[in-house]
Each structure stands twice: as C-alpha cells, then as structure tokens.
C-alpha cells in the first residue's frame, strides 16, 4: 500500500498515478475531473457513475492512505478551497513589497511540505539502490531544470561519485550516447513532456541505463518511459508559475538524494570532500 498522509488528495493521486491499475486510474480521473462534486456525493453515487462496485472505490481510498471514502472526502473538501481565499497563494498588484515577499516564501514552504508528503518510500529506496550501485551518474535538464541538474552535479562530485551535467542539449545527447549499463541517468523536467529530455531518455534507454525522473506530473510522457519517478508538487498563481516553486522542491529532493548517498557511502564521501576542501583552499587569500 502507498504510504500517504491524510491530506493532499489531488497531489497524491497525480504522483502515484502510474502505479494504479486500470480501475484505479478510472477512479483517479473521476476525482481529478469532478473534485468539487465528489465532496457532495456518496460512495454509492461515485460507484454508480463509474459502474464499479462500492468496494472498489473504498479500496482506492485506502490505497491513498485514508480510512475510507468519508475520510478521503473530508480531506478533499479542505484541499479544493478557492486559492483566492488563501492569503499566501494570491498575490495582487496592490500588495506591498513585504507582503509579496512573505507570500513567495510561503508558497515555497507549501511546495516543500506538499512535495515531502507525496514521496513514496519505496521509490526513494529504489532510487538510492540505483545510485549506490552506479559507476557514474548523469544529470539532465533543459531550461530552468538544467539549473537543478548542474546543482546536482556540484553536490554529487563531493561524494566521490563520477557526476556529469551539461548545459547544452547537444552535449547532453552526446553524453547520453556514451552511457553504460552501470550508469544512472537522473532526468529533471517539470512538465515531463519536454522533447529534448524525451530524446535523451530514448538514447539512454538504448544503452540499458537505469533512469530516474524528477517531475511535477505523474501522468506525463516522461513517467511512462523511465524506471522510476520522484515527484515535486507546486501550484500556479497569477504572478508565479508552478515551475518556480517546484524548482525549490526539486533542489530539496536532490539534496535528499545527495545526503542519503553520502550516508551510505560515508568513507568515500568523506575522503572526496576533504580532497576538494584541500584543493579549493588554494583559492583563498
């Protein structure tokens, strides 16, 4: 069963979508498309609309981490409150500089908390197995996601792992073509539908590389072709795209992979870090 907190119904559904059976996907689609109606519906009405058994809907709610349909419905009701009513989500032109700053910070905090809550322990465990067993790791991202890829390379270099990231998409494709079965690719795409990233995945898969995705959308072309996915969650507002807040969550997710790897490869990481500190000390006056 998926481990889930008793909140964030919509984000939990999106992040776990690829793991659902066909019947579960049917229920998931129904909830995503009719969330406001569901809070006023009984389990029998939902089951009748979908032509499935009440028990099927009940089991789906349990899979999301709730005691049953009623508990899921209560959580969903609190989740679909109009964002305009949330002072931390809505930014207006009349806000002061400090109010806007406060709301931006709060949006980042919310993205971090929600992204933390949707993490699947089994996916994180498998991702760490891939990384620990890998000879090299390659980070790929396009546009804003490339900033995360470069940050990930900078961090993992400190662990003694051979880590690579390139800003140019042609160089990314070239490096993907040189990957080996013992390597791991971490591809970062907010939408999961960036063609440059999908092309890189295709090339990496030809070399039988293990591929981890970091993305905001469970139902995307990217999640269908990688070995496993880790998710960020962020909401869009009038003056701030969801990609901005999810970038903060993505950085934190990469930090968690880095720290986990450092703990598991303690001696290697300590040796590599000391060597880097010694080398960098030459730059200090």
PLY file of the C-alpha trace (Angstrom):
ply
format ascii 1.0
element vertex 285
property float x
property float y
property float z
element edge 284
property int vertex1
property int vertex2
end_header
0.00 0.00 0.00
1.20 3.52 -0.73
2.20 5.34 2.43
0.35 8.66 2.48
-0.61 11.36 4.92
-4.29 12.15 5.43
-4.14 15.23 3.21
-3.12 16.28 -0.29
-5.57 14.01 -2.09
-5.07 15.55 -5.54
-1.28 15.68 -5.38
-1.13 12.12 -4.05
-3.27 10.91 -6.95
-1.12 12.72 -9.50
2.17 11.49 -8.10
1.04 7.86 -7.77
-1.00 7.71 -10.97
1.36 5.44 -12.93
1.20 2.83 -10.15
-2.58 2.49 -10.33
-4.48 -0.35 -12.01
-6.88 0.50 -14.85
-9.86 0.61 -12.47
-7.91 2.78 -10.05
-7.00 5.15 -12.87
-10.69 5.35 -13.74
-11.50 6.46 -10.19
-8.48 8.77 -10.09
-9.54 10.53 -13.31
-13.05 10.92 -11.95
-11.81 12.54 -8.73
-9.46 14.90 -10.57
-12.18 15.96 -13.01
-15.08 16.16 -10.53
-13.44 17.03 -7.21
-16.00 19.69 -6.22
-18.93 17.37 -6.97
-17.41 14.45 -5.09
-17.43 16.29 -1.76
-21.24 16.29 -2.02
-21.56 12.71 -3.29
-21.88 9.38 -1.54
-19.69 6.40 -2.28
-22.70 4.75 -3.92
-23.15 7.67 -6.33
-19.49 7.62 -7.35
-19.57 3.85 -7.83
-22.75 4.07 -9.91
-21.31 6.83 -12.12
-18.22 4.74 -12.80
-20.10 1.43 -12.96
-17.84 -0.19 -10.39
-18.51 -1.76 -7.00
-18.61 0.36 -3.85
-15.79 -1.82 -2.52
-13.59 -0.78 -5.46
-13.95 2.89 -4.57
-13.38 2.10 -0.90
-10.17 0.18 -1.64
-8.92 3.08 -3.76
-9.38 5.45 -0.83
-7.48 3.02 1.39
-4.69 2.87 -1.18
-4.35 6.64 -0.94
-3.82 6.26 2.80
-7.30 7.08 4.12
-9.51 5.01 6.43
-12.26 5.10 3.84
-14.30 7.20 1.41
-15.60 9.62 4.02
-12.10 10.44 5.31
-10.88 11.00 1.77
-13.85 13.24 1.01
-13.22 15.41 4.08
-9.57 15.86 3.13
-10.54 16.65 -0.47
-13.06 19.25 0.68
-10.38 21.17 2.58
-7.99 20.88 -0.34
-10.20 22.43 -3.04
-10.91 25.66 -1.18
-10.63 28.54 -3.64
-6.94 29.57 -3.70
-8.02 33.23 -3.76
-9.11 32.79 -0.14
-5.60 31.79 0.84
-3.54 34.88 1.66
-0.33 33.01 0.96
-1.36 31.93 -2.54
-2.90 35.00 -4.08
-0.62 37.89 -4.97
-2.20 41.12 -6.10
-0.78 44.29 -7.62
-1.93 46.18 -4.53
0.30 44.15 -2.19
3.27 45.84 -0.57
6.80 44.63 -1.30
6.92 42.89 2.05
3.53 41.18 1.54
4.64 39.83 -1.82
7.91 38.63 -0.31
6.02 36.92 2.51
3.69 35.18 0.07
6.56 33.99 -2.12
8.27 32.46 0.90
5.02 30.85 2.00
4.43 29.41 -1.48
7.89 27.84 -1.36
7.24 26.44 2.11
3.96 24.97 0.91
5.64 23.42 -2.14
8.28 21.86 0.11
5.74 20.48 2.58
3.47 19.07 -0.11
6.35 17.60 -2.09
7.67 15.98 1.09
4.28 14.44 1.79
3.88 12.80 -1.63
7.22 10.99 -1.57
6.91 7.24 -1.93
9.36 5.46 0.45
9.69 2.52 -1.94
10.59 4.79 -4.85
13.19 6.61 -2.76
14.66 3.29 -1.61
14.91 2.05 -5.19
16.45 5.34 -6.37
19.16 5.01 -3.72
19.84 1.42 -4.77
20.37 2.61 -8.34
22.75 5.37 -7.24
24.76 3.29 -4.78
25.31 0.57 -7.37
26.16 3.02 -10.19
29.64 3.76 -11.51
28.62 7.19 -12.81
25.58 9.45 -12.64
24.47 11.87 -15.35
22.02 14.68 -14.62
19.90 16.06 -17.45
17.60 19.06 -17.56
16.50 21.69 -20.05
15.96 25.40 -19.38
15.25 26.07 -15.71
15.58 22.36 -14.93
19.19 22.48 -16.12
19.97 24.68 -13.13
18.89 21.77 -10.93
20.98 19.35 -12.98
24.10 21.49 -12.60
23.44 21.85 -8.87
23.10 18.06 -8.58
26.42 17.53 -10.33
28.09 20.03 -8.00
26.74 18.18 -4.97
27.48 14.62 -6.10
31.05 15.49 -7.08
31.62 15.97 -3.34
30.71 12.33 -2.69
33.43 10.84 -4.89
30.85 9.70 -7.42
31.64 10.50 -11.06
28.89 13.01 -11.77
28.19 14.85 -15.03
25.84 17.57 -16.25
25.97 19.69 -19.39
24.13 22.93 -20.21
23.90 22.30 -23.96
21.28 19.85 -25.26
23.63 18.55 -27.97
26.26 17.76 -25.34
23.56 16.10 -23.25
22.60 13.86 -26.16
26.24 13.06 -26.86
26.90 12.14 -23.23
23.73 10.01 -23.12
25.01 8.07 -26.13
28.19 7.21 -24.20
26.46 5.93 -21.08
26.86 2.33 -19.96
24.61 -0.18 -18.19
26.41 0.56 -14.94
25.47 4.27 -15.12
22.37 6.06 -13.86
20.59 8.97 -15.55
18.60 11.45 -13.48
16.33 13.46 -15.79
14.64 16.59 -14.47
11.57 18.02 -16.20
8.79 19.99 -14.54
6.15 19.02 -17.10
7.56 15.65 -18.10
6.80 16.49 -21.73
9.96 18.32 -22.86
11.04 16.84 -26.20
14.76 17.41 -25.58
14.54 15.39 -22.38
12.47 12.65 -24.02
15.09 12.36 -26.78
17.83 12.00 -24.14
15.83 9.28 -22.39
15.42 7.40 -25.68
19.19 7.47 -26.27
19.98 6.42 -22.69
17.49 3.54 -22.86
19.28 2.20 -25.93
22.28 1.70 -23.64
20.13 -0.04 -20.99
20.73 2.70 -18.44
18.69 2.98 -15.23
16.69 6.22 -15.44
15.21 8.26 -12.57
12.82 11.13 -13.32
12.17 14.17 -11.14
8.95 15.80 -12.29
5.77 17.52 -11.18
3.33 15.44 -13.22
2.69 11.73 -12.73
0.66 11.46 -15.90
3.22 12.54 -18.49
5.21 11.09 -21.42
8.34 11.04 -19.25
6.95 8.93 -16.42
5.84 6.30 -18.92
9.38 5.58 -20.17
11.65 5.85 -17.10
12.40 3.21 -14.48
11.05 5.24 -11.58
9.83 8.74 -10.81
10.18 11.10 -7.88
7.70 13.95 -7.67
7.51 17.59 -6.72
4.21 19.35 -6.15
3.54 23.06 -6.66
0.55 25.20 -7.58
0.43 28.05 -10.09
-0.84 31.55 -9.31
-1.39 34.64 -11.44
2.05 36.15 -10.82
4.03 32.99 -10.20
4.24 29.83 -12.29
4.20 26.46 -10.53
7.60 25.72 -12.10
9.21 28.33 -9.84
8.01 26.79 -6.58
8.65 23.24 -7.81
12.26 24.21 -8.52
12.73 24.80 -4.79
11.18 21.41 -4.09
13.35 19.82 -6.78
16.50 21.23 -5.19
15.44 19.80 -1.84
14.71 16.42 -3.41
18.18 16.39 -4.96
19.62 17.39 -1.57
17.91 14.39 -0.01
19.42 12.04 -2.62
22.84 13.60 -2.04
22.67 13.27 1.75
21.32 9.72 1.55
24.15 8.76 -0.80
26.73 10.45 1.45
25.47 8.48 4.45
25.53 5.17 2.58
28.97 5.86 1.07
30.39 7.58 4.16
34.10 6.80 3.81
34.16 7.55 0.07
32.28 10.82 0.58
34.48 11.96 3.47
37.66 11.30 1.51
36.37 13.09 -1.58
35.13 16.07 0.43
38.46 16.51 2.19
40.35 16.38 -1.12
38.06 19.04 -2.55
38.43 21.25 0.51
42.20 21.00 0.23
42.09 21.89 -3.45
39.66 24.79 -3.02
41.70 26.21 -0.13
44.30 27.27 -2.71
41.82 29.85 -3.95
41.66 31.62 -0.60
43.97 34.53 0.02
0 1
1 2
2 3
3 4
4 5
5 6
6 7
7 8
8 9
9 10
10 11
11 12
12 13
13 14
14 15
15 16
16 17
17 18
18 19
19 20
20 21
21 22
22 23
23 24
24 25
25 26
26 27
27 28
28 29
29 30
30 31
31 32
32 33
33 34
34 35
35 36
36 37
37 38
38 39
39 40
40 41
41 42
42 43
43 44
44 45
45 46
46 47
47 48
48 49
49 50
50 51
51 52
52 53
53 54
54 55
55 56
56 57
57 58
58 59
59 60
60 61
61 62
62 63
63 64
64 65
65 66
66 67
67 68
68 69
69 70
70 71
71 72
72 73
73 74
74 75
75 76
76 77
77 78
78 79
79 80
80 81
81 82
82 83
83 84
84 85
85 86
86 87
87 88
88 89
89 90
90 91
91 92
92 93
93 94
94 95
95 96
96 97
97 98
98 99
99 100
100 101
101 102
102 103
103 104
104 105
105 106
106 107
107 108
108 109
109 110
110 111
111 112
112 113
113 114
114 115
115 116
116 117
117 118
118 119
119 120
120 121
121 122
122 123
123 124
124 125
125 126
126 127
127 128
128 129
129 130
130 131
131 132
132 133
133 134
134 135
135 136
136 137
137 138
138 139
139 140
140 141
141 142
142 143
143 144
144 145
145 146
146 147
147 148
148 149
149 150
150 151
151 152
152 153
153 154
154 155
155 156
156 157
157 158
158 159
159 160
160 161
161 162
162 163
163 164
164 165
165 166
166 167
167 168
168 169
169 170
170 171
171 172
172 173
173 174
174 175
175 176
176 177
177 178
178 179
179 180
180 181
181 182
182 183
183 184
184 185
185 186
186 187
187 188
188 189
189 190
190 191
191 192
192 193
193 194
194 195
195 196
196 197
197 198
198 199
199 200
200 201
201 202
202 203
203 204
204 205
205 206
206 207
207 208
208 209
209 210
210 211
211 212
212 213
213 214
214 215
215 216
216 217
217 218
218 219
219 220
220 221
221 222
222 223
223 224
224 225
225 226
226 227
227 228
228 229
229 230
230 231
231 232
232 233
233 234
234 235
235 236
236 237
237 238
238 239
239 240
240 241
241 242
242 243
243 244
244 245
245 246
246 247
247 248
248 249
249 250
250 251
251 252
252 253
253 254
254 255
255 256
256 257
257 258
258 259
259 260
260 261
261 262
262 263
263 264
264 265
265 266
266 267
267 268
268 269
269 270
270 271
271 272
272 273
273 274
274 275
275 276
276 277
277 278
278 279
279 280
280 281
281 282
282 283
283 284
